[in-house]
């Protein structure tokens, strides 16, 4: 556990899956991609937590999860979910569960997954599946703090990183942390996603 000013950075997330999912849900459920997947706001809010819980549980089991918390209350403020894309192959996500939760948005979920898979690079790297900060805590540098924590490990191991930025603000954040745009995914009648790669630094 690492103290940074009034924050606490935790490795491998001793917080519960529900606590982490709450942070990811609040940060993501009204984003550009979420609104494209499910334009109906009440339906999106009803299903968002359960949908994102699938990815949180997967990252806790097979990846590296970091969280930030308030130093006085312990309330989670941010989370980063990394998946190692190396010789170790994790179990696939539960597609039946995704289909059940996504409902009438399932076709778009499949369309998004196909677009992401088509651009995902080969070779050993770590994949940032989600970087999330509570909306009322954004702009305080929590995302940068979470990125730097894992980047130090990747640089020491000589491993690159990959992610998809889902809006221009996030893209610019990643550019400041050494990522470069490899390609751009234009979702049909939807937002663009910037596929970004970071080479290890000395």
C-alpha positions in Angstrom: 0.0 0.0 0.0 1.5 3.4 -1.0 0.4 6.8 0.3 0.4 9.7 -2.2 -0.7 12.9 -0.5 -4.2 12.1 0.7 -4.6 9.0 -1.5 -3.8 5.4 -0.9 -2.7 3.3 -3.8 -3.4 -0.4 -3.4 -1.8 -3.2 -5.5 -4.0 -6.2 -6.4 -7.1 -4.4 -5.0 -7.9 -5.7 -1.5 -11.2 -3.9 -2.1 -14.3 -6.0 -3.0 -15.4 -6.6 -6.6 -18.6 -4.6 -5.9 -16.6 -1.6 -4.6 -14.4 -1.6 -7.7 -17.4 -2.1 -10.0 -19.2 0.8 -8.4 -16.3 3.1 -9.3 -16.0 1.8 -12.9 -19.8 2.0 -13.4 -20.0 5.6 -12.2 -17.2 6.6 -14.5 -18.3 4.7 -17.6 -22.1 4.3 -17.7 -22.7 7.7 -19.4 -19.6 7.8 -21.6 -19.7 8.0 -25.4 -19.3 4.3 -25.9 -21.8 3.3 -23.3 -24.4 5.6 -24.8 -23.6 4.1 -28.2 -24.1 0.6 -26.9 -27.4 1.4 -25.2 -29.0 4.8 -26.1 -31.9 4.2 -23.6 -30.6 5.9 -20.4 -32.8 4.0 -17.9 -32.0 0.7 -19.5 -28.3 1.5 -19.6 -28.2 2.5 -16.0 -30.1 -0.7 -15.0 -27.7 -3.0 -16.7 -24.4 -1.1 -16.5 -23.2 -2.4 -13.0 -23.9 -6.0 -13.8 -22.2 -5.7 -17.2 -19.1 -4.1 -15.9 -18.9 -6.5 -13.0 -18.1 -9.3 -15.5 -14.9 -7.4 -16.5 -14.0 -6.5 -12.9 -14.3 -10.1 -11.8 -12.2 -11.2 -14.7 -9.4 -8.7 -14.0 -9.3 -9.6 -10.3 -8.9 -13.3 -11.3 -6.5 -13.0 -14.2 -5.0 -9.5 -14.2 -3.6 -6.7 -12.1 -6.0 -4.3 -10.4 -5.0 -1.1 -8.6 -7.3 1.3 -6.7 -7.0 4.7 -5.2 -8.9 5.5 -2.0 -9.4 8.5 0.2 -6.9 8.4 3.0 -9.3 9.3 5.8 -12.5 7.4 4.8 -11.1 4.6 2.6 -13.7 5.2 0.0 -12.5 4.1 -3.4 -12.0 6.9 -5.9 -10.3 5.2 -8.9 -9.4 1.9 -10.4 -7.2 0.5 -13.1 -7.8 -2.9 -14.6 -4.8 -4.4 -16.5 -4.7 -7.8 -18.3 -1.4 -9.4 -19.2 -1.5 -10.4 -22.8 1.5 -12.8 -22.7 2.1 -16.5 -23.0 -0.4 -17.1 -20.1 -3.9 -17.4 -21.6 -6.8 -16.6 -19.3 -10.3 -18.1 -19.5 -12.7 -16.2 -21.9 -15.4 -14.0 -20.6 -18.8 -15.5 -19.9 -20.6 -14.7 -23.2 -23.9 -16.2 -22.0 -23.9 -13.9 -19.0 -22.9 -10.9 -21.2 -25.8 -11.7 -23.6 -28.3 -12.0 -20.8 -27.3 -8.6 -19.2 -26.8 -6.7 -22.5 -30.3 -7.6 -23.8 -31.2 -5.6 -26.9 -27.7 -4.0 -26.8 -26.0 -7.4 -27.4 -25.6 -6.9 -31.1 -23.7 -3.7 -30.6 -21.6 -5.3 -27.9 -20.6 -8.0 -30.4 -19.9 -5.3 -33.0 -17.7 -3.4 -30.6 -15.8 -6.5 -29.5 -15.2 -7.4 -33.2 -13.8 -4.0 -33.9 -11.5 -4.1 -30.9 -10.3 -7.6 -31.6 -9.5 -6.6 -35.2 -7.1 -3.8 -34.0 -5.6 -5.6 -31.0 -1.9 -6.1 -31.5 -0.1 -9.4 -31.3 3.0 -10.0 -29.1 3.5 -9.8 -25.4 2.1 -6.7 -23.7 -0.3 -5.5 -20.9 -3.7 -4.3 -21.9 -5.4 -1.5 -19.9 -9.1 -2.7 -20.0 -10.4 0.1 -17.8 -9.1 3.3 -16.1 -11.9 4.8 -14.1 -12.2 7.7 -11.6 -15.3 8.7 -9.8 -16.8 11.7 -11.6 -16.6 13.9 -8.5 -12.9 13.1 -8.2 -11.8 13.7 -11.8 -9.2 16.3 -12.5 -7.1 15.6 -9.4 -4.4 13.4 -11.1 -5.8 10.0 -9.9 -5.7 8.6 -13.4 -2.1 9.6 -13.9 -1.2 8.2 -10.5 -2.7 4.8 -11.4 -1.0 4.8 -14.7 2.4 5.5 -13.3 2.1 2.8 -10.8 1.8 0.0 -13.4 4.1 1.7 -15.9 7.0 1.4 -13.5 6.4 -2.4 -13.4 6.1 -2.6 -17.2 9.3 -0.5 -17.8 11.3 -2.6 -15.3 10.1 -5.8 -17.2 10.6 -4.3 -20.7 7.0 -4.8 -21.6 4.8 -2.5 -23.7 1.2 -1.4 -23.0 -1.9 -1.1 -25.1 -5.3 0.5 -24.7 -8.2 2.1 -26.4 -9.0 5.7 -25.5 -12.8 6.4 -25.7 -12.8 10.2 -25.9 -10.4 13.0 -26.8 -9.7 13.9 -23.1 -8.6 10.4 -22.3 -6.6 10.2 -25.5 -4.7 13.4 -24.5 -4.0 12.0 -21.0 -2.5 8.8 -22.5 -0.4 10.8 -24.9 1.1 12.6 -22.0 2.1 9.3 -20.5 4.1 8.1 -23.6 1.3 6.4 -25.6 1.1 6.9 -29.4 -1.9 6.4 -31.6 -1.7 3.2 -33.8 -5.1 3.4 -35.4 -8.6 4.8 -35.0 -11.8 2.8 -34.8 -14.9 4.7 -36.1 -18.0 3.0 -34.7 -21.0 3.1 -37.1 -23.0 6.2 -36.2 -21.0 6.4 -33.0 -17.8 7.7 -31.4 -14.2 7.1 -32.4 -11.8 5.0 -30.3 -8.1 5.6 -30.4 -5.9 2.5 -30.3 -2.8 3.4 -28.4 0.6 1.8 -27.7 3.3 2.6 -25.2 6.8 1.2 -25.6 8.7 0.5 -22.4 10.9 3.3 -21.2 14.4 3.2 -19.7 
